[in-house]
Amino acid sequence: MGKFDGILLASDMDGTLLNDKREIGSATIEALNYFTQNGGRFALATGRTRPATAAYRPLLPCNAPGVYLNGAIICDESSEKMVYMEGLDDRAKALAHEVMKAFPHIGIEVFLLDHSYVCNMNDITREHFVNLDIPYAEMALDDIPEPCEQWGKINFTGTPEEMEPVRAFVDPMKEYFNLTFSTPIFYEMTCKGGHKGDGVRRVAEYIGIKPELVCAIGDSQNDLPMLKSAGIGFAPANARDYVLEIADVVVPDNNHDALKGAVEYLDSKF
């Protein structure tokens, strides 16, 4: 038996697993290999699409299903098959139309399982897709061929100053959708259960991990649900203040191998 048997570690990517150069440090990879070689289960829990993680997954010992689009999609990494998806509905498309009309400068991005659409381009959305290095198609909302039930996430993008009135405009729909910032320039809409907390819980149930042995690490607002529900919630030192306040353990920042710090803590605890 390994000392980490029965433990799940779910990790956010941007600002947590990845450093500011969007790289994974060698010490992080070594620590995660040690964790999984000794029985631990490691999963990504990200707002990204699965294709937007393709450059990183070969470097990582992902031996538990991955949580994508903030929990709207879960994929079994061993079989590369989707094991859960809950998409949006026509109310989401209608709301996106209203945002576009009220804030014509705001970017609108639509993410499905394995491809993406840009329905309103701005500089932040353009840079976003360059950084993700994944293809997309520019297309009007009403021209997207897939039904809304296959839309995993809608992103609204703009500067932090531009996004605050958008948040206020959209937030009355919180009764129907999960709405959260992943960064101050990305306000994200998924299905009501489409957050990382539910996603990580579903992964734990799928692979038979006890709730108290679920560990999670993240730095931003969209990570709060999984940190609050985790048996141990880690935050890198660069996390938002409101994340640091609720974290059980603060580890080194994302430029100093935050995941290595989390594994070292678990190594001392178990």
C-alpha positions in Angstrom: 0.0 0.0 0.0 1.1 3.5 -0.7 1.0 6.3 1.9 -1.3 8.4 -0.3 -3.8 5.6 -1.1 -7.4 6.9 -1.1 -6.3 10.6 -1.4 -7.4 12.8 -4.3 -5.6 16.0 -5.1 -7.5 18.3 -7.6 -5.6 21.3 -8.9 -6.5 24.5 -10.7 -4.2 25.4 -13.6 -3.7 29.1 -14.2 -2.2 30.9 -11.3 -1.8 27.6 -9.4 -0.2 24.7 -11.3 1.2 26.9 -14.0 3.7 29.7 -13.2 3.4 33.2 -14.7 5.2 31.9 -17.8 2.4 29.3 -18.2 5.0 26.5 -17.4 5.0 23.7 -15.0 8.2 23.6 -12.8 10.3 20.4 -12.8 9.9 20.3 -9.0 6.2 20.3 -9.3 6.3 17.4 -11.8 8.6 15.5 -9.5 6.4 16.0 -6.5 3.2 14.9 -8.4 5.0 11.8 -9.6 6.0 11.0 -6.1 2.4 11.5 -4.9 0.8 9.3 -7.6 3.6 6.6 -7.4 2.7 6.3 -3.7 -1.0 5.8 -4.3 -2.4 9.3 -4.7 -4.9 10.3 -7.4 -4.3 13.5 -9.2 -6.8 15.5 -11.3 -7.0 18.8 -13.1 -9.8 21.0 -12.1 -9.8 24.0 -14.5 -12.0 26.4 -16.3 -10.2 25.5 -19.5 -11.5 23.2 -22.2 -9.7 19.8 -22.4 -8.0 20.8 -25.7 -6.5 23.8 -23.9 -4.7 21.4 -21.5 -3.3 19.2 -24.2 0.3 20.6 -24.0 0.4 20.0 -20.3 -1.3 16.6 -19.7 1.6 14.6 -21.1 3.8 16.1 -18.4 1.5 15.2 -15.6 0.5 12.0 -13.9 -3.3 12.6 -14.3 -4.6 9.3 -12.9 -8.1 10.6 -12.0 -10.8 12.1 -14.3 -10.3 15.8 -15.2 -12.7 18.6 -14.4 -13.1 21.0 -17.3 -15.1 24.2 -17.9 -15.4 24.7 -14.2 -17.2 21.3 -13.7 -19.5 21.3 -16.6 -17.5 18.5 -18.2 -15.6 15.6 -16.6 -13.4 13.3 -18.7 -11.8 10.0 -17.8 -8.2 10.6 -18.7 -7.4 6.9 -19.1 -10.1 6.3 -21.7 -10.3 9.9 -23.0 -14.1 9.6 -22.7 -16.5 12.1 -21.2 -18.2 10.7 -18.1 -20.3 13.7 -17.2 -21.6 16.8 -19.0 -24.3 19.4 -18.1 -24.7 22.1 -20.7 -26.5 25.4 -20.8 -29.9 26.2 -22.2 -31.7 28.8 -24.4 -31.9 31.2 -21.5 -28.1 31.4 -21.6 -28.1 32.3 -25.3 -30.7 34.9 -24.7 -28.7 36.4 -21.9 -25.6 36.5 -24.1 -27.6 38.4 -26.7 -28.6 40.9 -24.0 -25.0 41.4 -22.9 -23.9 41.9 -26.4 -26.6 44.5 -27.0 -25.9 46.4 -23.7 -22.1 46.1 -23.8 -21.0 45.8 -27.4 -17.3 46.0 -26.5 -17.5 42.9 -24.3 -16.0 39.7 -25.7 -18.2 36.6 -25.8 -16.7 33.1 -26.0 -18.6 29.8 -26.2 -16.9 26.6 -25.2 -18.0 23.1 -26.1 -16.4 19.7 -25.3 -13.6 19.9 -27.9 -14.0 23.2 -29.8 -14.8 26.8 -29.2 -16.5 29.8 -30.8 -16.0 33.6 -30.6 -19.3 35.4 -31.0 -18.0 38.9 -30.2 -14.3 39.7 -30.5 -12.3 42.1 -28.4 -8.6 42.5 -27.6 -8.9 40.4 -24.4 -10.6 37.5 -26.2 -8.1 37.6 -29.0 -5.2 37.4 -26.5 -7.0 34.7 -24.6 -7.1 32.4 -27.6 -3.5 33.2 -28.6 -2.4 32.2 -25.0 -4.5 29.0 -25.0 -3.1 28.2 -28.5 -6.3 26.4 -29.5 -8.4 26.9 -32.7 -11.7 28.7 -32.7 -14.3 29.8 -35.1 -15.8 33.3 -35.2 -19.6 32.9 -35.5 -22.8 34.7 -34.5 -24.6 33.2 -31.4 -27.5 32.1 -33.5 -25.3 30.4 -36.1 -23.6 28.0 -33.7 -24.8 24.6 -35.0 -24.8 22.8 -31.7 -27.8 23.2 -29.4 -27.3 25.1 -26.1 -27.3 21.8 -24.2 -23.9 21.1 -25.7 -22.5 24.5 -24.7 -20.3 23.9 -21.6 -19.5 27.5 -20.8 -19.9 31.1 -22.0 -17.2 33.6 -21.1 -17.7 37.3 -21.0 -14.4 39.2 -21.3 -13.2 42.7 -20.8 -11.0 44.9 -18.6 -11.7 44.7 -14.8 -13.4 48.1 -15.0 -15.6 47.0 -17.9 -16.5 43.7 -16.2 -18.0 45.1 -13.1 -21.2 46.5 -14.8 -21.4 43.3 -16.8 -21.4 41.3 -13.5 -24.1 43.4 -12.1 -26.1 43.1 -15.3 -25.8 39.3 -15.4 -26.0 38.4 -11.7 -29.8 38.3 -11.5 -29.5 35.1 -13.4 -27.6 33.4 -10.6 -30.8 31.6 -9.8 -30.4 29.6 -13.0 -26.7 29.5 -13.7 -23.3 29.4 -12.0 -21.6 32.7 -12.5 -18.1 33.4 -11.4 -14.9 35.2 -12.1 -11.9 33.0 -13.0 -9.8 36.2 -13.3 -10.9 39.8 -13.1 -11.2 39.9 -16.9 -13.2 36.6 -17.4 -16.7 36.3 -16.1 -17.9 32.7 -16.7 -21.4 31.2 -17.0 -22.0 27.5 -16.6 -24.9 25.3 -15.7 -26.2 25.6 -12.1 -24.1 22.6 -11.0 -21.2 23.6 -13.2 -18.7 24.6 -10.6 -15.5 23.0 -9.5 -16.9 21.9 -6.1 -19.5 19.7 -7.7 -17.0 18.6 -10.4 -14.4 17.4 -7.9 -17.2 15.8 -5.8 -18.3 13.8 -8.8 -14.7 12.7 -9.6 -14.3 11.5 -6.0 -17.5 9.5 -6.1 -16.5 8.1 -9.5 -13.2 6.7 -8.2 -14.3 5.9 -4.7 -12.6 8.6 -2.6 -14.0 9.6 0.8 -15.0 13.2 1.1 -12.6 13.9 3.9 -9.7 12.7 1.7 -10.4 15.1 -1.1 -7.8 17.8 -1.4 -8.0 20.8 -3.7 -5.8 23.8 -4.6 -6.7 27.0 -6.4 -6.2 30.7 -6.4 -9.3 32.5 -7.6 -13.1 32.9 -7.2 -14.0 29.9 -9.4 -11.9 27.7 -7.1 -13.9 28.6 -3.9 -16.5 25.9 -4.2 -13.9 23.1 -4.4 -11.8 24.6 -1.6 -14.7 25.0 0.7 -15.9 21.4 0.2 -12.5 19.8 0.3 -11.2 17.9 3.3 -8.0 20.0 2.9 -8.1 23.2 0.8 -4.8 24.6 -0.3 -4.1 28.1 -1.7 -0.9 29.3 -3.3 0.5 32.4 -1.7 -0.4 34.5 -4.8 -4.1 33.6 -4.4 -6.8 36.3 -4.0 -7.2 37.5 -0.4 -10.7 36.0 -0.2 -9.2 32.6 -1.2 -6.4 32.9 1.3 -8.9 33.6 4.1 -10.8 30.3 3.6 -7.9 28.0 2.7 -6.8 25.4 5.3 -3.2 25.6 4.2 -1.3 28.3 2.3 1.7 27.0 0.2 4.3 28.8 -1.9 3.1 30.8 -4.8 2.7 29.5 -8.3 6.2 30.7 -9.3 7.7 28.6 -6.5 6.0 25.2 -7.1 2.8 25.5 -5.2 1.9 21.9 -5.9 5.2 20.7 -4.5 4.2 22.6 -1.3 0.9 20.8 -1.2 2.4 17.4 -1.7 5.0 18.1 1.0 2.2 19.0 3.4 0.4 15.8 2.7 3.6 13.9 3.0 4.1 15.2 6.5 0.4 14.6 7.5 -0.1 11.1 6.3 
